[in-house]
Amino acid sequence: AALALDNGLARTPPMGWLHWERFLCGTDCAADPRRCVSEQLFVEMADRMAADGWRDAGYEFICIDDCWMAPTRDKQGRLQADPKRFPSGIRKLADYVHSKGLKLGIYSDVGKKTCAGFPGSYDHYDLDAQTFASWGVDLLKFDGCNSDSLELLAEGYRRMSLALNKTGRSIVYSCEWPFYLRPVQQPNYTEIKQYCNQWRNFYDVYDSWSSIKSILDWTALHQDTIVNTAGPGGWNDPDMALVIGNFGLSWDQSVTQMAMWAIMAAPLFMSNDLRHISPEAKGLLQNKEVIAINQDPLGKQGYQVAKDKTFQLWERPLSGRAYAVAVLNQQEIGGPQKFTISLTFLGNGLACNPACSIRQVLPASRDWGVYSWISSLSVEVNPTGTVLLKV
């Protein structure tokens, strides 16, 4: 037990913003200062998160991903930020983020180099953990590129977990461990949860419907091995980036991502430009009822309970004997389709026994009234859209 992760964090899925997907590895600030991974970008996003209701909605982390570092460590062997793009250093940036009532996340890698080729943490786990703690970092995303073997990969993830604990600072630990194991061996999720607060299972999310769909398909296919591990303190990460407010998803597909990430108890980290976001996307991302489902204190991950050629039916047990239910229309052709649910089917017969109230949360909120256990419920769902209910 002394070796397990003991930071008391992530009792509900963490929420925030991160630069990867939308801003990738932009390092040429002279050519494109507003898209460059720089101090300015994170200061401006922190300002928006505090001023535009994001922090108050629950999005508390602002996370730096790959490409923040200088090409080499300093003379003491410590990681250092690129001096041109982060002239004040990470400590000053963390202080600024904290002054806005937010928390700062940072990125490193278990191997010798990060995925983009910057210095990795291999052979420097304790030093890097101490460095991050001294800077006031609140979350570490720890990638898995450029590790020489699966044994070194696993050892590195374990060692960084222990090193973070030893600093005495509360630092959420976000791992990519199972994603790098899966091509070769089945991950031991019980062990991974002992060391990590969240762990990524699948490929980078892209700003596209095919990416969102592939994540949902993978999760449903593997739910028997991943769902029961998730809970307060440790979460399956289907790649945390919400790409709502970008370019690749229709409105219905945006609703689907928000609904399904809530059903999956996924960490909610937006990757978009909060300086330029539509009121509709902002309203969806700040929807209090959806966020409440995602953050439900029972901490159980949802799962797919039925599927046919047109529809997927998912449910998630919630506190107070409630359930979240999602009906996803997989069709990419035609118009809205109707799906009928027998309420005796939900929650192994418990969700509506002997009766239940039903409220639609997405795509728009409205009360549907009280139903008896033997009733059926018909929902109309747009192509690639989702209707999210609370029962």
C-alpha angles and dihedrals in degrees: 000000000000089000095054125100105275107177099115090223137131096037084162125024109289117248132203148096131288133186100228118103096023099044101021113178101331107163103157101094093168093060098040114007096173093056098039121113095244147128089266093058094053094043090052093046091048089052091052093046091054098041102039102051099261095117091046090051090057104267099132107154126075107193134203112209130190123328099044095110135091112247092254139031120254126259091275090053094253127139113254134193119246101272095216097049096036103032095163094048130235095284091061091045090051090050090052093048090049090050087062092054091255136116129235125232126194138189136233138151136241091224136067092272135022119248089266093048102260121133113296128208099248109136090005102073098125094041093048093047090051090047093051091047092049089053092053096248116171103190135028122203103200114197127200107222124129099016112148097221143003088251092056090044092055093042090051094051091049094046095049090050091054092043092053090049091051092057090068090225121120103246121166109227115218113188135193091194102123093044091061094042098049100078088059109024143004110267119240098232093184090060093042091054089053089063108026138055092208133003131200120232107178146035126297112288113246129203091259142095092236089060094049091046093050091052091052092047092050092048093051091047092053100032094113090064101038112031100071093050094062121091144109108340097019134050141182108245112209084189104299101228115117104204093192110134095035129093113273106064129073118223092263091049090050089053088050094052093049093046096045096045086054092049091048093051086234125170107261110224116158120213105194139100107276089189089066113030129135120247089240094055091044091051092051094048092047095044103139096205094053092045089050089056091049091047097043108149094225085073099207118150118230126237142197112266101177141009137181134167092286110024143043120201118203131177136188126196112233134190118276092041090287129136134209111219126193126193112194122192106213095189117115093188136062127013138299116322131206123235123189122206126195103221091216086069096062122095093000087298094309103095096078105020115161093348141332144194116236126207126183111223101176146069082011130351121249139139117251095189134229124329132188124235093255095051128110125222125210121202129184114217129188120231110283087002133118135215110211118201135183113215 
